[in-house]
């Protein structure tokens, strides 16, 4: 599709001085559609006045709403971030010696804040002058040419360069220096990739079923919907100022299978497959998010859209959030806070006003998700819906890959498959479209025997870790290497019969999504038995994914990292049916 554009009408300007709207209390089960009403909320006409206006092609916060705004909003007012891309500001910025950039507040804000709109995150604390670059990768689908290009970028940075698979099904590359950025952006475009609008107050990578189009049991192929959504949100990677000045980041997913690989309950908008009067479409969940101060599960909007309205309703919801969301306390600016304030019906009515001349139907009772479905393991070899083809799921330890790894993965995709690779939200990779006659040769490849195992140890299967303080300035503790080491030690001490999902996050921003894990570890500083300040973790238990999804709770706070192995062993034995192994005398 060469171009895609949907124009939305301006919100209705005529309202009664006080509009009475119904508030509802909802529950997080993704298949639930019946919505019990509660007390109505009264919302004044002033509250639903849009807080932003368009000037010279970009949205800016109106003067009357600027009191008490957070520092990030002030940076946006001080200079439109998208001009760095849409008006080639990055070309000039990249020519300035890096030591000069810190001497001006404007250029320092460019480096530390505005460049995030281009997917560039400066690692000032641990890698001064170097950036992490986050890509857009709808549905986690990539190809060998793209993978080789990313490998070529990080290879030039030596030990500073590497790549990570993220919990939003995309790539992040590390070690990037600012003078190289214009050339990298051009190279991304040439292979069909973009980093635009992948960070800060934008829509993050659109997540879908990693088995889309190849799964014999899928409900719907999510790839076309996510391609359209991404094209719409980024204006075909040219930059779309309609949605670049949101109050905070915003996540979207389309569900394609009963497995709910996409984790709908933690997205701001999740499309749940449902039919209505013989038509295929989606019920909508809204508001799911994690933050340092609050985590909330997505709730039903009591809305169903036919498949042709997937993009328009996304635009309407984004406009409502953009226009009305709070821009004060940064910890209270995600979309769920707006839903809380307006009530679900109040928020829904604002979405309806922004739909392009069409109604928003009430939710359908014809959910297509089987709530009793047992989530499948995608590791190893599995038959596709296409006769004679299979896919192979590979374990990528905590999502970290080097340039040579990427080149090898690209080679395997070309030699054994169709040149395609799929990324998952658990930081792993699937190679699809492999002829069954080639499976044995693929499994005999050294990379699959030594590093990226098709059948990893059972506790490694569900292991997820954020970047940690090796690169991220916000992380309190090191995560990736520690997650691997702790898991290896625990596996030596206990035997388990089924996977236990363990997630690590370096700080309360919870990029590692500890609240959805069976066992989660959130980095903190604590004191050991001698009163010494050491790296530690708050331990979470009980997160669930799937149709009965819910968030976990804190089990024990401030555990020194050196004490985590015996604690995890006890948890696995007491709560997950693990059996302690007998350790031979003298065994390390």
N, C-alpha and C positions, 0 to 999 in steps of 0.2 A: 504494500500500500504506500503510494508515494506521498500522499498528503491526507491529513485528517483534521477536520475542524468542526466543532459544534459551537454555535453561538447561543449564549443564554441571555434571556431578557433580564432587564434590571428588576430588582425586587419591587413588589407593589408599594406605592407610596401612600395609598389611602388606608388608614387604620382608624378604628375608634380610639378615643383618648385612652381608654383602658380596655384591653382585650383579655377576657377570661379564658384560660387554657387549662386543660386537664393534665395533671401530673400522674405518673404511674410508677409503680414499683415493679421491677422486672427481675428475672433470674437468668443465670448465665448459661444454662443448658442450651447449646446451639440449636437443638431441634425444637425448642419450645416456641410456640407461636401465639398461644392464648395469653392475653395481657390483662391482668386485673387492674382496674382503675382505682385511684385513690383520690385524695382531696385535690380540687383544682387549684391552680396557681394564678395569681393576678400579675400580669406583666404590663408595664406601662409602655406607651408608644415610644417614649424616649429610649427605653432599653433595647428596642428592636430597630433603632436607627443605625444604619451601617457606620462603623467607626473608621472606615477607610474610604478614600476616593481616588479616582484615577487622574493622574497628572502626567502629561507628556509620555503617555504609554505605560506608566508604572503605577502600582497602587501605593499610596502613602497614608499614614495615619493622620486623621484630621486634627487640626490644632486643638479643638475643644476636648479631645480625648487623650491629650498627651501628659496630663498630670499623673504622676505616680507610675509611669511606665518603667519597665525594667531596662537595664543597660543595653541589652541586645536590640531592643526597639529603638533606642537612641542612636545606635550605630546605623541601623537601617535608614533612619531619618537623615543622618549625616551624609549618606551616600548610598545610592541604589546598588546593591550587590550585583545584580544581573548585568549591569553595564560593563562589568569586567569581561563578560563573555559576549553579550549581544552587541556591544559597541566597541569590542576589541580592546578594552582597557587592560587585559592581561598582557598584551603585547608590550605596552609601555612599562607596566609593573615589572615584568620579567627582565627588563634591561637595567633596572636600578640595582647597584651593588647592595647585597643583603644587609650589610651593616648600616647602610643609609636609611633603610626602610623604617627602622625603629626610632629615628630621630623626629619623625612627624606622626602625630596622632592618627591622621587620616590613613597614611600608608601602613602604620602598625595595625590599625583596625582592619585594613584590607587583608593583611597577612593572617591575622589571628581570628577574624570573624567572616568577612565578606567572601573570602576565597572558598569557604565551605559551600557556597551556592554552586561552585564549580566542582564540588566533590573533593576539595583539597583541605586537609586538616594539618595545620602546622604543629609539629611535636616539639614545642619550645622547651619543655622541661627536660626531655631525655634525648632529643635529636634536633638541637637548634639548627635552623636553616633547612631542615628536611621535612617532607610532607608524606602523609598517607593519602592516597587517592582512591576514592570509592567509586565503583562503577555502577551503572544501571544495567540490570540483567533480568528482564521480565521472565517470570516463571523459572528462573535459574538456568535457562537454556543458552548454551554457548557452543562454539565450534572450534576446530583445531587451529584455523588461521588466527582467530581472536586470541586463543590461548598462547600460541607462539609469539604473537605480538607482545602480549603482556610479559611473557618470559624475557623477551629481548629488552624490554624497558628495565625490569628489575636487575637483569644480569649486569648492566653497566654500573650498578651501584655496589657491586661486590657484597661484602658482609652486611652492608646496610640495607640491601635489597631483598625482599621476600614478598610473598603473597599470602593472604588469608581468605578462606571461605567464611562468610559471615552467617549469623543466624537469620539474615534476611535473604539467603539464597543467592548471594552475589559475591564478587571479588573485591578485595581491597589490596592494593599494591603499596609497598613501603620503600622509603629511601629517596623519593622524588625530590629533585631540587628545582627551585623556581625558574631559573633560566631555561630549563628543558620543557617547561609546561606547554608553551605554544606548539612545539613540535609534537609532543605527546598527544595533545588534543587533536591535532591534525591526523596523526596516526590512528587514533581511536576511531575517528570518523571514517577513515579509509577501510577499516575492517568491520564497520557497522556497530561500533560501540559508542557509548557516551558516558561522561561522568556528571553531566549537567543535572542540577536540582536533586542531587543524591545526599545532600547534607543540610544541616541547620533547619530553618523553618520551611521545609518543603515536604512533598510526598516522597517517602522512601521507596525502596525497591518493591515492586508489585509481586507478591508471592503466589505461587500456584502449585498444583500437584506435580512433583518431580517425575511422575510416571505418565504425565499427560500424553494422550495419543497412542500409548503403547500398552496400557494396562488392560488386560481382559476384563477386569471388574470395575473399571472407572464408570462414573455417572456421566461425566461430560469432559471433553477436552478443554482444559482451562487456557491453553496457549493463545487462541485467537482473542479472547476477552482481555487478557493481560497485555497483549501487544497493542490492542486498541487503547486501553487505559493509559499505557505508557506513552504512546504517540500523542494522545490528547493532553496529558499532563505536561509533557515537555515540548509540545508543538513540533513533533518529529525531530527531537533533539536540537532544535534551534533555540529553545528557551521560551517558556510561556509565562509572561509576567502576570497572567490572571491568577496564578497559584503559587507565586514565589514569595508573597508576603503573608504567610499564615502566622497565627499567633505562636505556633510551636510545630514540631514535626508531626507527621500524620502517616499512618500505615494502612495498607489495603491488601486484601487477599481475595482470591476466588477459589472456592472449594470444588474439587473435582472428583473426590472419592470418599468412600465411607471411612477411610483411615484418618481423615482430617490431618494429613501431614502438614497442612498450612497453619495450624494452630489458630483457628478463627477467633477464639475467645480473648486473644491479646492484640487484636487489630482494631484500629479506629473504625474501619468499615470492612465487614466480611460478607461476601455473597454466598448464601447457602442454597444449594439446588432445591427447587420445589416446583411442582406443576400447579396450574390453576385453570380449571375449565378446559382442560385438554392442551393448554399452552405450557411450554417450558420456560422457566425463569428462575428467579432467586428471591428468597426471603432475605431481609437485611438485618445484620447485627451491627451495632455501633458502640463506640466509646471505649473499647478495651485498650489498656496501656499500662506501662510500667514507668515509675519514676522514683527518685530518691525518697520522696515523702509519701507517695501513695501509689498503690497498684489497684487497678479495677478491671473486672471482667466485662467483656462486651455484652450488651443487652439488646433484646429485640426492639427494632424501631416500629414494629407493627406495620411493615410495609413489604410489598412484593412487587417486583418489576419483571416484565417480560425480557427475554435476553437482548432484544434490540434497544432496551433502555438502560443497559449497564453503564454506558458512558454518561448519558444525560443525568442520571441520578447521582453519580459520583461528582459531577460538576456542581450540581445543586447543593450537595452536602458540603463540598469544599467551599463554595461561596458563602453558605450560612456560617461556617466556621471562620472564614476569613473576615466576614463583615461584622460578626457579633462576638467573637471570642475575646476573652480578657487578655490584656497585654501588660498586666501589672506583675505581681509576684510570679516569677518564672516557674515556680513549683505548682502553680494553679492555672496554667494556660493550656493544658491539653484539652481535647474536645469534650471529654467526659465532664469536665467542670462546667462547660456551657450547657450541656444536657442537664446536669444537676440543677443549674440555675433556672432554666426555662421549663423544666419538666419534659418528659419524653414527648408528650403531645405538643407542647409549645415549640420544641425543637423541630418536630416533624412538620408543623405548620409552616415554619420558616423554610424548610426544605421544599415543601409544596409550592410556596411562593416563587421559588427559584427554578422550578421545573419548567422546561420550555413548552408552555402552552399544552400541558397534558396533566391529568390527575395522577396521584400516587395511590395505587391500590393498597388496600389493607392486606396484611399477611395471609398467606395461604396455609391451610391445615395439611396440605399434601406434601409434607417434607419427604425428600428422597433419601435422606441420610438414615441408614440403619443403625439405631442406637445400640444394638446388641453386637455390632460388628467388632471382631477382635483385630486390633491394629496389626498389620503385617510388617514383617522384617524385610527390608529391600536389599540386604546384603546378600552376596553370592549370586548364583545363576537362577534366573526366572524366565519362563516363557512369556513372550509378548502376544498381543492379540493378532499380530501379523504372523502367519504360518511360516515356520522355519527360522524364525528370529527369536533371540533372547536378549535380555539386558543383564548386566553384571553390576552389582552395587559394591563399591570399594570404600573401605574405611580409611579416612584421611585423619591421622591422629591430631586431634584438636584443631583441625582445619588448616594447619600450617604447611605451605609448600615452598620449595625453592625453584629457581629458574630451570634447572635441569629436570626437576620433577614435572614441571609444566610442559617442557618439550617432550618428555617421555609420554605423558598423558595424551598430548596431541598426536603423537605417533601411533599410540595404541588405538585411539579413536579412528584414525585414518585406516590403519592396517587391518583392524578387525571389525570395525563398525562403519558408520556412515559419516564419520568426521565430527559427530556431535557428542557433547558432554552435558550432563545435567548436574547442577549443584542442588544440595538439600539444606534445609534450615538447621539440620544437625551437623553441618560443616563437612559433609561427605560428598562423594561423586558417584554418579551412575553413568556407565557407558551403554547406550542403547543400540539397537539395530545390528546385533552381532549374528551372523549366520551360525546356526548350530554346529556346522562342520568345523568352525573356527574356535569354538569354546575351549577345547582342550589346549590348543596352542596358546591362547590368551592366558589361561590359568597357569601355564608354565613360564610365563614371562617373569624375569627376575624381579621387576618392580612389584608384582603381585605376590611374590613369595617372600620378599624381604621387607617391604615398607608399607604398601597400600593393600592390606589384606582383604580378600573377598569374604573371609570368615574370621573376623577378629575375635580375640578373647571376649567372653560374654560381658564383662563389666566395661570393656572398652566401647562396646556397641553404642551405648547411650551417653558417652562422655562428650561434653561441650565445654569450651572455655573461651572467655573473651580475650582481648589482646593482653591485658595485664600491664604491670608497670614497666615491662621491658621497653615498650614504646609509648603507652598512653600516660599522659601527665595526670589524669584524674584517678587512675587506678592506684589503690593503696598497697596492693600486694602483687607479687608475680603469680601468674595463673597457669599458663600453658604447660610449662615444664613441670610445675608442681602438681598439676592435675594428673599428668601422666605418671609421675613418680608415686604419688599416693595411691593411685588406682593399681599400679603394678604391685606395690607392697601389700595392698589389701587382697588382691587376687592370690597372692602367695599364702595368705593366712586363712582364707575361707573359700568354700565352694558354694556357688549359687546355681540354681537350676533355670533361672530366667533372667533376662536383662534387667538391670536397675539403672535408671537414668540419673546420672550425676552431672550437675552443671556448676561451673565456677564463674564467678564474676568478681572483678577486682575492686569494685566500689558500689555504693548504693544506687548508681544509675542503672545497674543490673542489665547491661548489654548481654550478659551470659544467661539471662532469663532464669534465674535460680528458682523463681516462684512456680515454674511449671515442672520442675524436676521432682523425681522421687526423693532425692537428696540434693540439696543445694548449698553452695558455699559462697558467702558474700564477704569479700575482703574487709578487714578492719585492723586497727592497731589495738593491742590488748597487753596484758601483763602476764608473765609466766609465774611459776611457783616462787620465784625469788624476787618478784616485784619488778623485774626488768621489762621495759616496753619492747614488744616483739610483734612481728606480723602474725595476724590471726584471721579467724573467720567466724561470722555468725552462721550457724547451721540451720537450714530449712528442711522441713519434712512435709510430705503429703501432697505435693503438686501432682495434678493428673491432667492428661491430655485425652482427646477423643470426645465422644458424646457426653460423657459424665465429667467433663473437664472442670477443674477448680484449682485455685491457687494454694500453694503450700503456706505453712506458718513457721515462724521461728521456733526451733526446737531447743537450741542452746546458743547463747551469745558469747562472743569473745573467747573462742577456743584457740589457743596458740597453735600455729600450723604444725609444730612438731608433735602435737598431741592428737592430730586428726586421725591418723591410721587406727589406733586402738578404738577411738570413738566410732569410726565408720564400721569397723569390724563388729562392735557391739550392736550397732543399729541394724546391720544386715542380718545378724543372728536373731535379734529380738523381734524385728518387724518384717523381714523379707525371707525368712525361712532358710537362711544360709547355715552351713555347717562348718565348724572350725576344722581346719586341716591339722593333721598330726605332723609336726615339724621334727625331722630327725635331729638327734643330738649333734651339735656342731654345724648344722646347716645355717648359712648366712640368711 
